[in-house]
Structure formats: C-alpha cells, structure tokens
Amino acid sequence: MSARTLLRVRRPGRLAAEAAALLIAVVVAFPLYWMVLSAFKPAGEVQSTEARPWTLAPSLDSFRRVFEQQEFGRYFLNSLIVAGTVVITSALIAFLAATAVTRFRFRFRTTLLIMFLVAQMVPVEALTIPLFFLMRDFGQLNTLGSLILPHLAFSLPFAIWMLRGFVKAVPDALEEAAYIDGASRTRFLWQILFPLVFPGLVATSVFSFISTWNDFLFAKSFIISDTSQSTLPMALLVFFKPDENDWGGIMAASTVMTVPVLVFFVLVQRRLVSGLGGAVKD
C-alpha cells in the first residue's frame, strides 16, 4: 500500500478525532463563556427567563459591585499568600523528598511510596472534621496557617510521586561525573538536578495552585469569625442573599477569580507541557 493510499485511509479517522476534540473543547469552554457573558450582562438580562448566549448592551455594573466590596482586596491578597506559600513550599519539599526516595536506599522506602498513593485515595471531605479539631488544638483557627497546612499536606503526596519519575530519569552517570569533577552533593542537587526536574516542578505547581486558589471547603470550615483572614472564594458569599441572589455579582467575582489562574497557566504553559510529557514517558 502506497503512502498516499495510507493517508487517504487514515484521513477520515483523523478528521473524526479532530471533530471529537473540538466538540469536547466547546463543551468544556462553554461554562466559562457563560460565566464571563453573565458577568457583562446588565441586571435585567441576567434575571431574564429567556437565556440568550449574547448581549447587545454589555455592562460593568457587576464588576463595579465586586470591587466596591470593602474586603475584596483583602480576600484577594490572602488568596495570593496562601496559594503562593503552598506552591513554593510544596515544590521545595517535594523536590527534596523525591530525590531522597529515588537516589537513596533506606528502610520502609517502599512502604513510604505506597503511603503516598494511599493518601491520594482519601477524600478531602472525610478529613475536614478531624483537621478542624487538629487546627483548633494547635490554635490555628481563623488564621491563614489553617489553610496553608492542609493544602500543603494534600499536595505533597502527588507532587512527590510525580517528581520521582523526573529524578529517576536523570542518569546516575551524570551524578558520578559531577562528583568526579569535584561537585559536592549540594551543588549537584541545586545546580544540576534541580534545573533538569524543573518542568516537573512546574507541572505539580499548577495543580497545587489551582486546588489551593479555588478552595472553599477549608476556607469555610477553618475561618469562622475573623473575616479578615478569609480568601477570595469566600467573597462569593456576599452575593448570596436570602431574598434574591446577585447572579451578576457572583459571575463577575468568579471571573475575577479565574484571571490569576489563567495568567499563571500562560506563564508556565511551555514548562507545563514538557513536564507532563516527562511524566507520561516515565
């Protein structure tokens, strides 16, 4: 069979795959489109019973109500502090831990790796109440620490398990050559190994950032009375009212919440693709 004939045979299958991918992309993107559209719609169109996928009179009133909230800026800053701390801290700890479980042989090493997998199987909702009492006993309720510590604990097993593949992919010969050239273990760790596994760190950081940034469960459970320590998802509660919900404000606040995630993703997208590719090859 010639190459041209083979191309003709495969083309219908390729077109079907591309059409399916396009359809899935539209289905996934439509809720985001509707969220942004509702944020720009005037109040009359948002509350209308006739849902239209467009608006001829875009308005910024919903965004104005969002930014007029006195605590909104504080919530935004708290979310940045919590997400940034979790991302940086989990990346450093996961890198060191992945190096340890990959490069060194020690007792209970396999057991520790299995525990990392088991930790991913426990639902977050099942641990919320025990974590609440734990934070209360440590005096961390109504503090940003009550949000940082749980997210750090939940993001580390996944990050360590994923980075383990990147560290394992670095050949031992490279480490031996570095030692022959006079490099210390610390220098090899940070100047040679760290840049090589950096794409994996970016990939794990994206997941850590998204889960921490969008968290509502821990923020609602652990921040009880001190609203100055609340994060951005809690700002949505302002627009839920007993008589009538402000759906325009809800959609506008959700849109503002989405922007930092998109910015973070755009900044690291190249590293993310190579990082996920490395994870698949492992």
Backbone hydrogen bonds in HBPLUS format (Angstrom, degrees):
<---DONOR---> <-ACCEPTOR-->    atom                        ^
c    i                          cat <-CA-CA->   ^        H-A-AA   ^      H-
h    n   atom  resd res      DA  || num        DHA   H-A  angle D-A-AA Bond
n    s   type  num  typ     dist DA aas  dist angle  dist       angle   num
A0006-LEU N   A0002-SER O   2.98 MM   4  6.21 158.3  2.03 147.2 153.8     1
A0007-LEU N   A0003-ALA O   2.93 MM   4  6.11 146.6  2.04 142.1 151.0     2
A0008-ARG N   A0004-ARG O   3.04 MM   4  6.35 149.7  2.13 143.3 151.0     3
A0009-VAL N   A0005-THR O   3.03 MM   4  6.34 148.9  2.13 146.3 154.6     4
A0010-ARG N   A0006-LEU O   3.05 MM   4  6.25 155.4  2.11 145.0 151.2     5
A0011-ARG N   A0007-LEU O   2.94 MM   4  5.92 135.6  2.14 142.0 153.0     6
A0014-ARG N   A0010-ARG O   2.95 MM   4  6.21 154.1  2.02 154.8 163.2     7
A0015-LEU N   A0011-ARG O   2.85 MM   4  6.08 161.4  1.88 159.4 164.0     8
A0016-ALA N   A0012-PRO O   2.95 MM   4  6.13 155.1  2.01 145.5 152.4     9
A0017-ALA N   A0013-GLY O   2.97 MM   4  6.20 153.9  2.04 143.7 150.5    10
A0018-GLU N   A0014-ARG O   2.90 MM   4  6.16 158.3  1.94 150.4 156.4    11
A0019-ALA N   A0015-LEU O   2.87 MM   4  6.05 156.4  1.93 147.1 153.8    12
A0020-ALA N   A0016-ALA O   2.92 MM   4  6.10 156.4  1.97 145.5 152.0    13
A0021-ALA N   A0017-ALA O   2.90 MM   4  6.11 156.6  1.95 145.9 152.6    14
A0022-LEU N   A0018-GLU O   2.89 MM   4  6.10 155.8  1.95 146.1 152.7    15
A0023-LEU N   A0019-ALA O   2.91 MM   4  6.12 155.3  1.97 146.2 153.0    16
A0024-ILE N   A0020-ALA O   2.95 MM   4  6.17 160.7  1.99 149.7 154.5    17
A0025-ALA N   A0021-ALA O   2.95 MM   4  6.15 155.9  2.01 145.1 152.0    18
A0026-VAL N   A0022-LEU O   2.98 MM   4  6.23 153.7  2.05 146.6 153.2    19
A0027-VAL N   A0023-LEU O   3.00 MM   4  6.26 161.5  2.03 150.5 155.4    20
A0028-VAL N   A0024-ILE O   2.92 MM   4  6.13 158.2  1.97 150.7 156.6    21
A0029-ALA N   A0025-ALA O   2.88 MM   4  5.96 156.6  1.94 146.0 152.8    22
A0030-PHE N   A0026-VAL O   2.90 MM   4  5.83 137.0  2.08 146.0 155.0    23
A0033-TYR N   A0029-ALA O   2.95 MM   4  6.26 158.5  1.99 156.0 163.0    24
A0034-TRP N   A0030-PHE O   2.84 MM   4  6.10 160.3  1.88 159.2 164.4    25
A0035-MET N   A0031-PRO O   2.92 MM   4  6.09 147.7  2.03 141.7 150.4    26
A0036-VAL N   A0032-LEU O   3.02 MM   4  6.31 168.0  2.04 155.1 156.7    27
A0037-LEU N   A0033-TYR O   2.85 MM   4  5.99 160.6  1.89 149.7 156.1    28
A0038-SER N   A0034-TRP O   2.91 MM   4  5.95 162.3  1.94 143.4 148.0    29
A0039-ALA N   A0035-MET O   3.03 MM   4  6.23 142.0  2.18 140.8 151.4    30
A0040-PHE N   A0036-VAL O   3.22 MM   4  6.52 138.6  2.40 143.2 152.6    31
A0040-PHE N   A0037-LEU O   3.12 MM   3  5.32 132.0  2.37 100.0 112.1    32
A0041-LYS N   A0037-LEU O   3.01 MM   4  6.20 121.0  2.37 141.1 157.4    33
A0059-SER N   A0040-PHE O   2.63 MM  19  5.09 162.0  1.66 146.8 153.5    34
A0045-GLU N   A0042-PRO O   3.10 MM   3  5.60 123.7  2.43 110.6 123.3    35
A0046-VAL N   A0042-PRO O   3.12 MM   4  6.40 157.6  2.17 156.5 163.5    36
A0047-GLN N   A0043-ALA O   3.10 MM   4  6.24 159.2  2.15 152.1 156.2    37
A0048-SER N   A0045-GLU O   3.28 MM   3  4.94 151.3  2.37  92.0 100.3    38
A0064-ARG N   A0060-LEU O   2.92 MM   4  6.15 150.5  2.01 149.4 158.8    39
A0065-ARG N   A0061-ASP O   2.98 MM   4  6.28 153.4  2.06 149.1 154.8    40
A0066-VAL N   A0062-SER O   3.11 MM   4  6.38 146.6  2.22 140.6 149.9    41
A0067-PHE N   A0063-PHE O   3.00 MM   4  6.27 167.7  2.01 156.6 157.5    42
A0068-GLU N   A0064-ARG O   2.98 MM   4  6.03 128.1  2.26 139.1 152.6    43
A0069-GLN N   A0066-VAL O   3.21 MM   3  5.65 160.2  2.25 108.7 114.7    44
A0072-PHE N   A0069-GLN O   3.25 MM   3  5.39 160.8  2.29 107.3 113.1    45
A0075-TYR N   A0071-GLU O   2.87 MM   4  6.13 160.1  1.91 157.9 163.3    46
A0076-PHE N   A0072-PHE O   2.94 MM   4  6.19 158.8  1.98 151.8 157.7    47
A0077-LEU N   A0073-GLY O   3.02 MM   4  6.25 159.0  2.06 146.3 151.2    48
A0078-ASN N   A0074-ARG O   2.95 MM   4  6.18 160.6  1.98 151.6 157.1    49
A0079-SER N   A0075-TYR O   2.96 MM   4  6.21 155.7  2.02 149.8 156.0    50
A0080-LEU N   A0076-PHE O   3.07 MM   4  6.36 154.7  2.13 146.6 153.2    51
A0081-ILE N   A0077-LEU O   2.95 MM   4  6.23 156.5  2.01 150.7 157.2    52
A0082-VAL N   A0078-ASN O   2.94 MM   4  6.14 169.7  1.95 154.9 157.2    53
A0083-ALA N   A0079-SER O   2.90 MM   4  5.93 170.2  1.91 152.5 155.2    54
A0084-GLY N   A0080-LEU O   2.86 MM   4  5.69 157.3  1.91 139.8 147.5    55
A0085-THR N   A0081-ILE O   2.96 MM   4  5.94 158.8  2.00 143.3 149.5    56
A0086-VAL N   A0082-VAL O   3.01 MM   4  6.17 163.7  2.04 151.2 155.8    57
A0087-VAL N   A0083-ALA O   2.95 MM   4  6.07 164.3  1.97 151.0 155.5    58
A0088-ILE N   A0084-GLY O   3.04 MM   4  6.13 174.9  2.05 151.6 153.3    59
A0089-THR N   A0085-THR O   2.95 MM   4  5.84 162.4  1.98 147.6 153.0    60
A0090-SER N   A0086-VAL O   2.91 MM   4  5.68 159.5  1.95 141.6 148.5    61
A0091-ALA N   A0087-VAL O   3.06 MM   4  6.02 151.5  2.14 139.8 147.7    62
A0092-LEU N   A0088-ILE O   3.13 MM   4  6.36 163.0  2.16 150.9 154.4    63
A0093-ILE N   A0089-THR O   3.00 MM   4  6.16 173.9  2.01 156.7 158.7    64
A0094-ALA N   A0090-SER O   2.82 MM   4  5.69 157.8  1.87 141.2 148.8    65
A0095-PHE N   A0091-ALA O   2.99 MM   4  6.01 151.4  2.07 139.6 147.2    66
A0096-LEU N   A0092-LEU O   3.14 MM   4  6.39 165.4  2.16 151.2 154.1    67
A0097-ALA N   A0093-ILE O   2.85 MM   4  6.01 164.2  1.87 154.4 159.6    68
A0098-ALA N   A0094-ALA O   2.79 MM   4  5.78 160.9  1.83 145.9 151.6    69
A0099-THR N   A0095-PHE O   3.05 MM   4  6.15 153.0  2.12 141.1 148.4    70
A0100-ALA N   A0096-LEU O   3.00 MM   4  6.22 150.8  2.09 142.2 150.3    71
A0101-VAL N   A0097-ALA O   2.98 MM   4  6.26 165.6  2.00 158.1 159.8    72
A0102-THR N   A0098-ALA O   3.12 MM   4  6.04 128.8  2.39 135.3 147.2    73
A0103-ARG N   A0099-THR O   2.85 MM   4  5.69 167.2  1.86 149.9 154.0    74
A0104-PHE N   A0100-ALA O   3.19 MM   4  5.51 147.8  2.30 134.1 140.1    75
A0112-LEU N   A0108-PHE O   2.95 MM   4  6.08 151.7  2.03 142.9 149.9    76
A0113-LEU N   A0109-ARG O   3.14 MM   4  6.47 153.4  2.21 146.5 153.0    77
A0114-ILE N   A0110-THR O   3.01 MM   4  6.29 154.7  2.07 149.1 156.0    78
A0115-MET N   A0111-THR O   2.95 MM   4  6.20 149.4  2.04 145.0 153.5    79
A0116-PHE N   A0112-LEU O   3.12 MM   4  6.46 141.2  2.28 141.0 150.7    80
A0117-LEU N   A0113-LEU O   3.34 MM   4  6.75 149.5  2.44 142.0 148.6    81
A0117-LEU N   A0114-ILE O   3.10 MM   3  5.18 118.8  2.49  96.0 110.3    82
A0118-VAL N   A0114-ILE O   2.94 MM   4  6.27 159.1  1.98 151.6 157.9    83
A0119-ALA N   A0115-MET O   2.91 MM   4  6.03 151.9  1.99 145.3 152.1    84
A0120-GLN N   A0117-LEU O   3.10 MM   3  5.36 135.3  2.31 101.5 113.2    85
A0121-MET N   A0118-VAL O   2.98 MM   3  5.23 146.5  2.09 105.6 115.9    86
A0126-ALA N   A0123-PRO O   3.20 MM   3  5.55 133.5  2.43 102.7 113.8    87
A0127-LEU N   A0124-VAL O   3.02 MM   3  5.40 144.9  2.15 108.8 118.9    88
A0128-THR N   A0125-GLU O   3.45 MM   3  5.29 159.4  2.49  97.1 102.9    89
A0131-LEU N   A0127-LEU O   2.94 MM   4  5.97 156.4  1.99 147.9 155.3    90
A0132-PHE N   A0128-THR O   2.87 MM   4  6.07 140.8  2.02 141.2 152.6    91
A0132-PHE N   A0129-ILE O   3.07 MM   3  4.93 119.5  2.45  93.0 108.6    92
A0133-PHE N   A0129-ILE O   3.14 MM   4  6.51 160.3  2.18 158.4 160.5    93
A0134-LEU N   A0130-PRO O   2.98 MM   4  6.19 151.2  2.07 143.8 152.6    94
A0135-MET N   A0131-LEU O   2.86 MM   4  6.03 161.4  1.89 150.8 154.6    95
A0136-ARG N   A0132-PHE O   2.93 MM   4  6.14 148.3  2.03 143.2 152.9    96
A0137-ASP N   A0133-PHE O   2.93 MM   4  6.12 155.9  1.99 145.3 150.9    97
A0138-PHE N   A0134-LEU O   3.08 MM   4  6.31 144.7  2.21 142.3 151.8    98
A0140-GLN N   A0135-MET O   2.80 MM   5  5.01 163.7  1.83 155.6 154.8    99
A0139-GLY N   A0136-ARG O   3.11 MM   3  4.99 154.5  2.18  98.3 106.0   100
A0142-ASN N   A0222-PHE O   3.01 MM  80  6.10 160.8  2.05 147.6 152.4   101
A0146-SER N   A0143-THR O   3.22 MM   3  5.68 145.6  2.35 107.1 114.7   102
A0147-LEU N   A0144-LEU O   3.04 MM   3  5.32 150.0  2.13 105.6 114.8   103
A0148-ILE N   A0144-LEU O   2.98 MM   4  6.28 151.4  2.06 150.0 159.0   104
A0149-LEU N   A0145-GLY O   3.09 MM   4  5.94 174.0  2.09 148.8 150.2   105
A0152-LEU N   A0148-ILE O   2.89 MM   4  5.99 150.3  1.97 151.4 160.8   106
A0153-ALA N   A0149-LEU O   2.96 MM   4  6.17 154.5  2.03 149.7 156.2   107
A0154-PHE N   A0150-PRO O   2.96 MM   4  6.22 151.4  2.04 149.6 157.1   108
A0155-SER N   A0151-HIS O   2.97 MM   4  6.00 145.5  2.09 143.7 151.9   109
A0156-LEU N   A0152-LEU O   3.18 MM   4  6.10 144.6  2.31 143.6 150.4   110
A0159-ALA N   A0155-SER O   3.09 MM   4  6.19 162.4  2.13 151.7 157.3   111
A0160-ILE N   A0156-LEU O   2.81 MM   4  5.90 166.4  1.82 164.5 167.0   112
A0161-TRP N   A0157-PRO O   3.02 MM   4  6.11 166.4  2.03 148.6 152.7   113
A0162-MET N   A0158-PHE O   2.98 MM   4  6.10 156.1  2.04 147.5 154.2   114
A0163-LEU N   A0159-ALA O   2.90 MM   4  5.98 164.6  1.92 149.7 154.3   115
A0164-ARG N   A0160-ILE O   2.97 MM   4  5.98 135.3  2.18 141.7 152.6   116
A0165-GLY N   A0162-MET O   3.31 MM   3  5.89 140.3  2.48 110.0 117.1   117
A0166-PHE N   A0163-LEU O   3.05 MM   3  5.13 119.2  2.44  97.3 112.3   118
A0167-VAL N   A0163-LEU O   2.99 MM   4  6.29 164.3  2.01 161.2 164.7   119
A0168-LYS N   A0164-ARG O   2.96 MM   4  6.03 155.4  2.02 143.9 151.3   120
A0169-ALA N   A0165-GLY O   3.06 MM   4  6.16 134.6  2.28 133.8 144.7   121
A0170-VAL N   A0167-VAL O   3.24 MM   3  5.53 151.1  2.33 104.1 112.2   122
A0174-LEU N   A0171-PRO O   3.19 MM   3  5.63 139.0  2.37 105.6 114.8   123
A0176-GLU N   A0172-ASP O   2.93 MM   4  6.27 160.4  1.97 154.6 160.4   124
A0177-ALA N   A0173-ALA O   2.88 MM   4  6.03 154.9  1.94 144.3 151.1   125
A0178-ALA N   A0174-LEU O   3.03 MM   4  6.23 149.7  2.13 140.9 148.8   126
A0179-TYR N   A0175-GLU O   3.07 MM   4  6.38 154.3  2.14 147.7 154.1   127
A0180-ILE N   A0176-GLU O   2.96 MM   4  6.23 152.3  2.04 146.9 154.8   128
A0181-ASP N   A0177-ALA O   3.04 MM   4  6.25 147.7  2.14 142.4 150.5   129
A0183-ALA N   A0178-ALA O   2.91 MM   5  5.37 156.0  1.97 158.1 150.4   130
A0182-GLY N   A0179-TYR O   3.05 MM   3  5.09 156.4  2.11 101.8 108.2   131
A0188-PHE N   A0184-SER O   2.97 MM   4  6.21 162.4  2.00 152.2 156.9   132
A0189-LEU N   A0185-ARG O   2.96 MM   4  6.07 151.3  2.05 140.9 149.0   133
A0190-TRP N   A0186-THR O   3.09 MM   4  6.33 163.1  2.12 154.3 156.1   134
A0191-GLN N   A0187-ARG O   2.86 MM   4  5.52 157.5  1.91 147.4 154.6   135
A0192-ILE N   A0188-PHE O   3.21 MM   4  5.03 143.6  2.35 118.2 125.1   136
A0193-LEU N   A0188-PHE O   2.84 MM   5  6.11 172.9  1.85 173.0 175.5   137
A0194-PHE N   A0189-LEU O   2.98 MM   5  6.07 136.6  2.18 137.9 150.6   138
A0197-VAL N   A0193-LEU O   3.13 MM   4  6.40 147.2  2.24 155.8 164.2   139
A0198-PHE N   A0195-PRO O   3.42 MM   3  5.01 158.0  2.48  92.3  98.2   140
A0200-GLY N   A0197-VAL O   3.03 MM   3  5.38 123.8  2.36 106.8 120.6   141
A0201-LEU N   A0197-VAL O   3.14 MM   4  6.55 147.8  2.24 147.0 156.7   142
A0201-LEU N   A0198-PHE O   2.99 MM   3  4.91 116.9  2.40  95.8 112.0   143
A0202-VAL N   A0198-PHE O   2.97 MM   4  6.31 152.3  2.05 155.5 162.9   144
A0203-ALA N   A0199-PRO O   3.07 MM   4  6.34 158.6  2.12 146.0 151.1   145
A0204-THR N   A0200-GLY O   3.06 MM   4  6.29 165.8  2.08 151.6 154.5   146
A0205-SER N   A0201-LEU O   2.89 MM   4  5.96 146.4  2.00 140.9 151.1   147
A0206-VAL N   A0202-VAL O   3.04 MM   4  6.30 145.7  2.16 149.2 156.4   148
A0208-SER N   A0204-THR O   3.05 MM   4  6.29 158.6  2.10 148.4 154.9   149
A0209-PHE N   A0205-SER O   2.81 MM   4  5.92 159.3  1.85 149.2 154.8   150
A0210-ILE N   A0206-VAL O   3.00 MM   4  6.18 168.5  2.01 153.7 156.4   151
A0211-SER N   A0207-PHE O   3.10 MM   4  6.17 171.3  2.11 148.7 151.5   152
A0212-THR N   A0208-SER O   3.05 MM   4  6.06 154.5  2.12 143.1 150.4   153
A0213-TRP N   A0209-PHE O   2.80 MM   4  5.79 163.9  1.83 151.9 157.3   154
A0214-ASN N   A0210-ILE O   3.07 MM   4  6.06 160.3  2.11 148.8 153.0   155
A0215-ASP N   A0212-THR O   3.32 MM   3  5.24 162.8  2.35 102.6 107.4   156
A0220-LYS N   A0216-PHE O   2.90 MM   4  5.94 150.7  1.99 145.8 153.0   157
A0221-SER N   A0217-LEU O   2.98 MM   4  6.10 144.5  2.11 143.1 153.5   158
A0222-PHE N   A0218-PHE O   2.84 MM   4  5.71 167.0  1.86 155.6 157.3   159
A0223-ILE N   A0219-ALA O   3.38 MM   4  5.61 147.5  2.49 122.4 129.9   160
A0229-GLN N   A0226-ASP O   3.16 MM   3  5.94 168.5  2.18 120.6 124.2   161
A0230-SER N   A0227-THR O   3.12 MM   3  5.18 166.0  2.14 110.7 112.4   162
A0234-MET N   A0231-THR O   3.05 MM   3  5.76 141.5  2.21 118.0 127.9   163
A0235-ALA N   A0232-LEU O   2.83 MM   3  5.30 150.6  1.92 115.8 125.1   164
A0236-LEU N   A0233-PRO O   3.21 MM   3  5.73 154.9  2.28 109.3 115.8   165
A0237-LEU N   A0234-MET O   3.10 MM   3  5.60 145.8  2.22 109.5 117.9   166
A0238-VAL N   A0235-ALA O   3.24 MM   3  5.69 151.1  2.33 108.2 115.5   167
A0239-PHE N   A0236-LEU O   3.10 MM   3  5.73 146.1  2.22 114.4 122.3   168
A0240-PHE N   A0237-LEU O   3.21 MM   3  5.21 160.3  2.25 102.3 108.3   169
A0246-ASP N   A0239-PHE O   2.92 MM   7  5.15 168.9  1.94 162.8 164.3   170
A0250-ILE N   A0246-ASP O   2.94 MM   4  6.25 154.5  2.01 150.1 158.3   171
A0251-MET N   A0247-TRP O   2.94 MM   4  6.06 163.8  1.97 146.7 150.2   172
A0252-ALA N   A0248-GLY O   2.92 MM   4  6.08 152.7  1.99 143.5 151.9   173
A0253-ALA N   A0249-GLY O   2.87 MM   4  5.99 163.1  1.90 148.5 152.9   174
A0254-SER N   A0250-ILE O   2.94 MM   4  6.10 153.2  2.02 143.3 151.3   175
A0255-THR N   A0251-MET O   2.92 MM   4  6.07 147.7  2.02 140.5 149.1   176
A0256-VAL N   A0252-ALA O   3.00 MM   4  6.30 157.5  2.05 148.6 154.2   177
A0257-MET N   A0253-ALA O   2.96 MM   4  6.18 150.3  2.05 143.2 151.7   178
A0258-THR N   A0254-SER O   3.05 MM   4  6.24 137.5  2.24 138.3 149.0   179
A0258-THR N   A0255-THR O   3.11 MM   3  5.08 126.5  2.41  93.6 107.5   180
A0259-VAL N   A0255-THR O   3.25 MM   4  6.52 139.6  2.42 145.9 155.1   181
A0262-LEU N   A0258-THR O   3.06 MM   4  6.37 158.2  2.11 157.0 163.6   182
A0263-VAL N   A0259-VAL O   2.91 MM   4  6.16 161.1  1.95 158.9 164.6   183
A0264-PHE N   A0260-PRO O   2.89 MM   4  6.01 164.0  1.92 147.4 151.8   184
A0265-PHE N   A0261-VAL O   2.92 MM   4  6.09 154.0  1.99 143.9 151.5   185
A0266-VAL N   A0262-LEU O   2.89 MM   4  6.09 159.6  1.93 150.5 155.5   186
A0267-LEU N   A0263-VAL O   3.03 MM   4  6.24 155.9  2.09 149.5 155.6   187
A0268-VAL N   A0264-PHE O   3.25 MM   4  6.44 142.4  2.40 141.3 149.9   188
A0269-GLN N   A0265-PHE O   2.90 MM   4  5.54 105.4  2.46 146.0 161.4   189
A0272-LEU N   A0268-VAL O   2.75 MM   4  5.87 147.2  1.86 152.9 164.3   190
A0273-VAL N   A0269-GLN O   2.98 MM   4  6.18 157.3  2.03 149.9 153.0   191
A0274-SER N   A0270-ARG O   3.26 MM   4  6.53 169.1  2.27 150.2 152.6   192
A0275-GLY N   A0271-ARG O   2.83 MM   4  5.91 145.6  1.95 140.7 151.4   193
A0276-LEU N   A0272-LEU O   2.87 MM   4  6.07 161.8  1.90 153.3 156.8   194
A0277-GLY N   A0273-VAL O   2.93 MM   4  6.09 150.7  2.02 142.5 151.5   195
A0278-GLY N   A0274-SER O   2.97 MM   4  6.14 151.1  2.05 140.7 147.5   196
A0279-ALA N   A0275-GLY O   3.03 MM   4  6.29 149.2  2.12 142.1 150.7   197
A0280-VAL N   A0276-LEU O   2.96 MM   4  6.22 148.7  2.06 144.5 152.3   198
A0281-LYS N   A0277-GLY O   3.01 MM   4  6.25 158.3  2.06 147.3 153.0   199
A0282-ASP N   A0278-GLY O   3.07 MM   4  6.26 141.2  2.23 139.2 149.0   200
